[in-house]
Amino acid sequence: MGEPIRIAQVVGPVVLGGVDTMVMNYYRHIDRSKVQFDFIMDGYEKTPIDDEIRALGGRVYKVEPYAKNIVKSMRQYYRIFRENRYPIVHCHMNTLSVFPLFEAWRAGVPVRIAHSHSTAVKSEGTRTTIKYMLRPFSKLFPTDYCACSEYAGRWLFGDKFFDSGKVRVIKNAIDLERFSFKPQVRTQMREKLGIENKFVVGHVGRFMYQKNHDFLIDIFDEIHKQNPNSILLLIGDGPLKKQIQEKVDKLGLTNSVQFLGLRRDVPDLLQAMDVFVFPSHYEGLGIVAIEAQAAGLPTIVSEAIPKETHITKLLSYANLSQTPANWAQKIVCCANDFPRTNMHQEIEKSGFDIQNAAKELEKLYIGM
């Protein structure tokens, strides 16, 4: 057998959630004798997935983040694409994909994929302005177009283009076995975290405007007033973390909120929770809400979460215009209504099982 097709996966910053998690899920399950991945990441620090990528046969390249030096970053992309002569570059950076895909076009890469994973809201200031400025260029340099959901595809590429059938929806599939409910793991994790007899509310997400931690803390404050035995687990890192920590201190919740940072044991941490809350301002999909359902968790999300995420009866929506007290009441009721159970059949039926999805992606790459 010849060498596998080597594909450059442009993932931006590694945050152990969202894009990098999705690509790693596929990488672990794809037939690597046929298809291999190289990862191009923002920043020069070592990430928790670097060693695993190399162990699986992939290469890791680090580039300058655009926000620091866009000219240097584009030169680095061009050199990586040119030296490796990739047949396919798969870029997961939404509107920012225009920059690496321009360099891929300049380097002569024949297949250039733009993959939409997110949307935007008008209240995010400069970040939103940049997204809307770059969006008209999203179809300029790709040869192929993908999205994690219909909503994300329509937002980046437009309704007419999406309706033409040119955008493939590639589901952010998960390893169902890793996330299935395991009572023994639940007991062990709760003991390890010192939360054996607590009502545990959980959230996974980068500390940034999109994930709406500020509102989440207000919600938990209401829950804690009703139930002083409650605790909030926050998994992730990001630029607004310090601001959220200060708010927690100001509300007197320091002993009831655990900031767990970036973690590779998210499936086990989900086992320890009693309810999962996801009040995002916007999402392309919200893969962690699917993982929470796979773990058998009652999952309360904002109306900004796309309909593709609503796979089981465990997920319910709440409006961001409602008060934190309204959210708190809904969360407590939902947590009591649903005993932990296995939701594999529903999730597999919806196409989010990584075993099957990886085979489909493999066929897609080989076909390209």
Protein Blocks (a to p, Z undefined) as FASTA:
>chain_A
ZZdddddddebjaehgajlmmmmmmmmmmcfklbccddddehjbdcfklmmmmmnopacd
ddddfklommlmmmmmmmmmmmnopabdcdfeljmlmmmmmmmmmnopabdcdddfbdcd
fklojmlmmmmmmmmmmmmmmmbdcdfbfklmmmmnojklmmnopaccddddddfklmpc
cfklmmmmmmmnopmmaccddddddddfklommmmmmmmmmmmmmmmmbccddededjkl
mmmmmmmmmnopmmmcccebjafklmmmmmmpmbdcdfbfbdfkopmlmmmmmnopacdd
dfklcfklmmbfkbccddfkbcfklmmmmmmmmmmmpccddfklmmmmnopafklmmmmm
mmmmmmZZ
